[in-house]
């Protein structure tokens, strides 16, 4: 029997490595980016229900496909096995579901025919390996499927889901940031610092979301302070960590928008777009870009110029879109936000498509492991 250490050494040496197009990180991150490019322009199409199509393609398409791609990639480290279904097959189902929902936004059959099988594919390997600690994250696509089924009858979910995804980003992103920051310290021979514990960020955010009073408002600001502290901890530990921490810091404007909307200072639409464009977008980019970053001779990840340009354009797009949602603003801000957002994801996609014909790096989303 070949030992796991031998398998790991073989893979690190470059043997038996599949092309990125056959890897979930290649297929699903490319699909998420392609969907993101189209999102600002759906309103120009003669759709049956443009609002519902925009929500289904944005939250469940862009967001759901990116989350699925991350879980499919991470589950190999959780279970010790490669994803059991061909990535192109799973990606084809995911894309088919999005195209069907675009043409039939008020119908549920695309969800059960396309999205549900993909969500089961995502959860099954983790369930089979009995990784109960990872199962809550692995079942997020199933939760999104249930929410999408309910969406036509409960349109208020479109406002609730970005908030729920912000909690998910704080929890999962917080673990990622801590893990990569600790690795950054080890690479530089520094004392390994775990930083503030994760519960100190989750508890204030949950309290702030549940309490609609002064205590809730103070809790939201405490959550923002925690995110800022966690983000600042990794800014000097490599370019990839800096990008990840900047993406994670996108929670700050998202949570701030929640507080401002609750106080009546901004419309609810500002909160929605801050959470989707300033929080979800940069965090997805910072994680997905790791699969196509350059690697130094020491194996450390180095974001490409197009990755950095995409991040700054995305943050600018979020600011412009929130500005356009304020009363009395010019439509030009809306147009510029759409152009900046689409350009950002086209830059990411240009790197991703080029990398699809190359062997997937190992590890896919992190620097080469220290011996």
C-alpha positions in Angstrom: 0.0 0.0 0.0 1.3 3.5 -0.9 1.4 5.8 2.1 -0.4 9.1 2.2 3.0 10.9 2.6 4.2 9.2 -0.6 1.0 10.4 -2.4 1.5 13.9 -1.2 5.2 13.9 -2.3 4.2 12.6 -5.7 1.5 15.3 -6.2 3.8 18.1 -5.0 6.4 16.9 -7.5 4.0 17.5 -10.3 3.0 13.9 -11.1 -0.6 13.0 -11.8 -1.7 16.6 -11.6 -4.9 17.3 -13.6 -5.3 20.4 -15.7 -7.1 23.1 -13.8 -10.1 22.8 -16.1 -10.8 19.4 -14.6 -10.6 20.8 -11.0 -13.6 22.3 -9.2 -11.6 25.5 -8.5 -11.0 25.9 -12.2 -14.5 25.3 -13.4 -16.6 26.8 -10.6 -14.6 29.9 -10.1 -14.6 30.6 -13.8 -18.4 30.1 -13.9 -18.9 32.4 -10.9 -16.8 35.1 -12.6 -18.6 34.8 -15.9 -22.0 35.2 -14.1 -20.6 38.2 -12.1 -19.7 40.0 -15.4 -23.3 39.8 -16.6 -25.1 40.8 -13.4 -25.2 44.6 -13.9 -26.7 44.3 -17.4 -29.6 41.9 -16.8 -31.9 44.9 -16.5 -31.4 45.6 -20.2 -32.7 42.2 -21.3 -36.5 41.5 -22.0 -36.8 39.1 -19.1 -40.1 37.9 -17.5 -39.1 39.2 -14.1 -35.8 41.1 -14.2 -35.6 41.6 -10.4 -36.1 37.9 -9.6 -33.7 36.9 -12.3 -31.1 39.3 -11.0 -31.4 37.9 -7.4 -31.3 34.3 -8.6 -28.3 34.8 -10.8 -26.5 37.0 -8.2 -27.0 35.4 -4.8 -27.6 31.8 -5.9 -25.6 31.9 -9.1 -22.5 34.0 -8.5 -22.5 33.5 -4.7 -23.7 29.9 -4.6 -21.4 28.6 -7.4 -18.3 30.3 -5.8 -19.2 28.8 -2.4 -19.6 25.4 -4.0 -16.3 25.7 -5.8 -14.5 26.5 -2.5 -16.1 23.6 -0.6 -15.4 21.1 -3.5 -11.8 22.2 -3.4 -11.4 22.2 0.4 -13.0 18.8 0.9 -10.0 17.0 -0.4 -8.0 18.3 2.6 -11.0 17.3 4.8 -11.6 13.8 3.4 -8.2 12.8 1.9 -10.0 12.1 -1.4 -10.4 14.0 -4.7 -13.9 15.2 -5.5 -15.7 12.1 -6.8 -17.7 13.7 -9.6 -16.1 15.2 -12.7 -15.8 18.9 -12.2 -17.0 19.6 -15.8 -20.2 17.6 -15.2 -20.9 19.4 -11.9 -20.1 22.7 -13.6 -22.4 21.9 -16.5 -25.3 21.2 -14.1 -24.6 24.5 -12.2 -24.5 26.5 -15.5 -27.6 24.8 -16.8 -29.5 25.7 -13.6 -28.5 29.4 -14.0 -29.4 29.6 -17.6 -32.8 27.9 -17.0 -33.5 30.3 -14.0 -32.6 33.2 -16.3 -35.3 32.2 -18.8 -37.8 31.0 -16.2 -37.1 33.1 -13.1 -40.4 32.3 -11.4 -40.2 28.6 -11.9 -38.7 26.0 -9.5 -38.0 23.1 -11.8 -34.5 24.5 -12.7 -33.6 24.2 -9.0 -34.6 20.6 -8.5 -33.3 19.5 -11.9 -29.9 21.3 -11.8 -29.1 23.0 -8.5 -30.2 20.3 -6.1 -28.0 17.6 -7.6 -24.9 19.9 -7.4 -25.7 20.7 -3.7 -25.9 17.0 -2.9 -22.6 16.4 -4.8 -21.0 19.0 -2.6 -22.2 17.6 0.7 -22.0 13.9 0.0 -18.2 13.4 0.2 -18.0 15.2 3.6 -21.0 13.2 4.9 -19.5 10.0 3.7 -16.2 10.8 5.4 -18.1 11.6 8.6 -16.4 15.0 8.9 -19.2 16.3 11.1 -17.2 19.4 11.9 -17.2 20.4 8.3 -20.7 19.3 7.5 -22.4 22.7 8.4 -20.3 24.4 5.7 -20.7 21.6 3.2 -24.5 21.9 3.5 -24.6 25.6 2.8 -25.4 24.9 -0.9 -28.4 22.8 0.2 -29.6 25.7 2.4 -29.3 28.0 -0.6 -31.3 25.5 -2.7 -34.1 25.6 -0.1 -34.0 29.4 0.0 -34.2 29.7 -3.8 -37.3 27.4 -3.8 -38.9 29.7 -1.3 -37.8 33.0 -2.9 -40.9 33.5 -5.3 -43.2 33.2 -2.3 -40.9 35.0 0.2 -39.1 37.8 -1.7 -37.9 39.3 1.6 -35.3 36.5 1.5 -33.4 38.7 -1.1 -32.7 41.1 1.7 -32.0 38.5 4.4 -29.6 36.3 2.6 -26.8 38.8 2.1 -26.9 39.3 5.9 -26.7 35.6 6.5 -23.8 35.3 4.0 -22.0 38.0 5.9 -22.1 35.9 9.0 -20.8 33.0 7.0 -18.0 35.1 5.6 -17.1 36.3 9.1 -16.9 32.7 10.4 -15.3 30.9 7.5 -13.2 33.8 6.3 -12.0 34.4 9.9 -10.7 30.8 10.0 -9.0 31.1 6.7 -7.3 34.4 7.6 -6.1 33.0 10.9 -4.8 29.9 9.3 -2.9 31.8 6.5 -1.6 34.4 8.9 -0.2 31.8 11.2 1.5 30.1 8.2 2.9 33.5 7.2 4.4 33.9 10.7 6.0 30.4 10.4 7.4 31.2 7.0 9.2 34.2 8.4 10.4 32.6 11.5 8.2 34.8 13.7 6.2 33.9 16.8 3.0 32.3 15.7 0.1 34.4 16.8 -3.5 33.2 16.6 -5.0 36.6 17.0 -8.4 37.3 18.7 -10.6 34.2 18.9 -13.3 33.8 16.4 -16.2 33.8 18.8 -15.4 37.4 19.7 -16.4 38.4 16.2 -19.3 36.1 15.7 -21.1 36.8 19.0 -21.2 40.6 18.6 -22.4 40.3 14.9 -25.2 37.9 15.8 -26.2 40.0 18.8 -26.1 43.1 16.6 -28.3 41.5 14.0 -30.9 40.2 16.5 -31.1 43.3 18.8 -32.7 46.3 17.2 -31.7 48.7 20.0 -28.6 50.6 21.3 -27.1 47.3 22.5 -27.5 45.9 19.0 -25.9 49.0 17.4 -22.9 48.8 19.8 -22.5 45.1 19.1 -22.4 45.8 15.3 -19.6 48.3 15.9 -17.8 45.8 18.1 -18.0 43.3 15.3 -16.5 45.8 12.9 -13.6 46.5 15.3 -13.0 42.7 15.6 -12.9 42.3 11.7 -10.6 45.3 11.4 -8.2 43.8 14.0 -8.2 40.4 12.4 -7.6 41.9 9.0 -4.7 44.2 10.0 -2.9 41.2 11.5 -2.0 39.7 8.1 -1.3 42.8 6.0 2.5 42.5 6.3 2.7 38.7 5.8 2.9 38.4 2.1 0.9 39.8 -0.9 -1.6 37.0 -1.0 -2.3 37.4 2.7 -2.7 41.1 2.2 -5.3 40.5 -0.5 -7.1 38.0 1.6 -7.2 40.4 4.6 -8.4 43.3 2.4 -11.2 41.0 1.1 -12.1 40.1 4.7 -12.0 43.8 5.7 -14.9 44.2 3.2 -17.1 43.1 6.1 -16.5 46.5 7.7 -18.5 48.5 5.1 -21.0 45.8 4.9 -21.7 45.8 8.6 -21.5 49.6 8.7 -24.3 49.7 6.0 -26.4 47.4 8.2 -26.1 49.9 11.0 -26.7 52.9 8.8 -29.8 51.4 7.2 -31.2 50.5 10.7 -30.7 54.1 11.8 -32.5 55.3 8.7 -29.4 57.1 7.3 -29.4 55.2 4.0 -31.9 53.2 2.0 -32.1 49.4 2.4 -30.7 49.1 -1.1 -27.4 50.5 0.1 -27.2 47.7 2.7 -27.9 45.0 0.1 -25.3 46.3 -2.4 -22.7 46.9 0.3 -23.0 43.3 1.5 -22.9 41.8 -2.0 -20.4 44.1 -3.8 -18.1 45.3 -1.0 -18.3 42.1 1.2 -19.1 39.1 -0.9 -17.3 40.2 -4.1 -13.8 41.0 -2.7 -13.8 38.0 -0.4 -14.7 35.6 -3.2 -12.1 37.2 -5.4 -9.4 37.0 -2.7 -10.0 33.3 -2.3 -10.6 32.3 -5.9 -7.6 34.2 -7.2 -5.3 32.0 -5.1 -5.7 29.2 -7.6 -4.1 31.2 -10.4 -1.6 33.4 -8.5 2.1 33.2 -9.3 4.3 31.2 -7.0 7.7 32.3 -5.7 10.6 29.9 -5.7 9.8 29.3 -2.0 6.2 28.4 -3.0 4.6 31.6 -1.6 1.6 33.0 -3.5 1.9 36.3 -5.4 -1.2 37.9 -6.8 -1.0 39.1 -10.4 -1.5 42.7 -11.4 -4.9 41.8 -12.9 -5.9 40.4 -9.5 -5.0 43.6 -7.7 -6.7 45.7 -10.4 -9.8 43.6 -10.1 -9.9 44.1 -6.4 -9.6 47.9 -6.5 -12.2 48.1 -9.3 -14.6 46.0 -7.3 -14.3 48.2 -4.3 -14.8 51.2 -6.4 -17.8 49.6 -8.0 -19.3 48.9 -4.6 -18.9 52.6 -3.5 -20.4 53.9 -6.8 -23.4 51.4 -6.5 -24.1 52.5 -3.0 -23.8 56.1 -4.0 -26.3 55.5 -6.9 -28.8 54.1 -4.4 -28.9 57.3 -2.4 -31.8 59.8 -3.1 -31.2 62.3 -5.8 -28.0 60.7 -7.3 -27.2 60.7 -11.0 -27.7 57.6 -13.1 -24.1 58.0 -14.2 -22.9 56.5 -10.9 -25.0 53.4 -11.6 -23.5 53.0 -15.1 -19.9 53.5 -13.8 -20.5 51.0 -11.0 -21.7 48.4 -13.6 -18.7 49.0 -15.8 -16.2 48.8 -13.0 -17.8 45.6 -11.6 -17.9 43.8 -14.9 -14.4 44.9 -15.8 -13.1 43.6 -12.5 -14.5 40.1 -13.1 -13.3 40.1 -16.7 -9.8 40.8 -15.5 -10.1 37.9 -13.1 -11.6 35.7 -15.8 -8.8 36.5 -18.2 -6.3 35.0 -15.8 -8.6 32.1 -14.9 -9.3 31.0 -18.5 -5.6 31.1 -19.4 -4.8 28.9 -16.4 -7.5 26.3 -17.2 -5.1 24.7 -19.7 -2.3 24.4 -17.2 -1.8 21.8 -14.4 -3.6 22.7 -11.2 -1.2 24.0 -8.5 -0.6 22.0 -5.3 -2.0 23.0 -2.9 -4.6 24.7 -5.0 -5.6 27.6 -2.6 -2.5 27.9 -0.4 1.3 28.3 -0.6 3.5 25.2 -0.8 3.6 23.5 2.6 6.7 23.9 4.7 8.6 20.7 5.2 
